[in-house]
Amino acid sequence: MEQSKSYIECFGWQKKENITRMKLYFFMAAILSFLFSVYLFFTGDELTAIFVGLWVPSLLAAGNFILGGYKYE
């Protein structure tokens, strides 16, 4: 039985530098989302701040799902 390929193997992003860069992009997006949420909260738009704040775990989970489990050589 053939083992299914991960997303990374399907797209051919198998270099260590590319994986590290993609992890950094997901982390930076989560940090920016958090900071934007804090800004919205303190400017008085609490409901939008809560909505944007929910992006943080979603972005981190998406990064983990896409990049998780890949072992580069």
C-alpha positions as CSV (number, residue, x, y, z in Angstrom):
1,M,0.0,0.0,0.0
2,E,1.4,3.4,-1.0
3,Q,1.7,6.0,1.6
4,S,0.0,9.3,0.7
5,K,2.3,12.4,0.2
6,S,2.1,15.4,2.4
7,Y,1.3,18.8,1.1
8,I,4.9,19.8,1.1
9,E,6.0,16.8,-1.0
10,C,3.1,17.4,-3.5
11,F,4.3,21.0,-4.1
12,G,8.0,20.2,-4.1
13,W,9.0,22.6,-1.3
14,Q,11.5,20.2,0.2
15,K,14.4,22.5,1.1
16,K,15.0,23.3,4.7
17,E,15.2,27.1,4.0
18,N,11.8,27.0,2.3
19,I,10.1,25.2,5.2
20,T,11.7,27.6,7.7
21,R,10.6,30.6,5.7
22,M,7.0,29.3,5.5
23,K,6.9,28.6,9.2
24,L,8.1,32.2,9.8
25,Y,5.3,33.6,7.5
26,F,2.6,31.7,9.4
27,F,4.0,32.9,12.7
28,M,4.3,36.5,11.5
29,A,0.7,36.5,10.3
30,A,-0.4,35.3,13.7
31,I,1.6,38.0,15.5
32,L,0.2,40.7,13.2
33,S,-3.3,39.4,13.7
34,F,-2.8,39.5,17.5
35,L,-1.5,43.1,17.4
36,F,-4.3,44.2,15.1
37,S,-6.8,42.6,17.5
38,V,-5.3,44.5,20.4
39,Y,-5.4,47.8,18.4
40,L,-9.1,47.2,17.6
41,F,-10.0,46.4,21.1
42,F,-8.4,49.6,22.6
43,T,-9.9,51.8,19.9
44,G,-13.4,50.7,21.0
45,D,-14.3,48.0,18.4
46,E,-14.5,45.1,20.8
47,L,-16.6,42.6,18.7
48,T,-14.3,43.0,15.6
49,A,-11.3,42.7,17.9
50,I,-12.6,39.3,19.2
51,F,-13.2,38.1,15.7
52,V,-9.7,39.1,14.5
53,G,-8.3,37.6,17.7
54,L,-9.7,34.2,16.7
55,W,-7.5,34.3,13.6
56,V,-4.4,33.7,15.7
57,P,-5.1,30.1,16.6
58,S,-6.6,29.5,13.2
59,L,-3.4,30.7,11.5
60,L,-1.2,28.7,13.8
61,A,-3.3,25.6,13.3
62,A,-3.3,26.0,9.5
63,G,0.5,26.3,9.6
64,N,0.8,23.2,11.7
65,F,-1.6,21.3,9.4
66,I,0.2,22.2,6.3
67,L,3.8,22.1,7.5
68,G,3.5,19.7,10.4
69,G,4.9,16.2,10.2
70,Y,7.3,17.1,7.4
71,K,10.9,16.0,8.1
72,Y,13.4,17.6,5.7
73,E,16.7,15.9,5.0
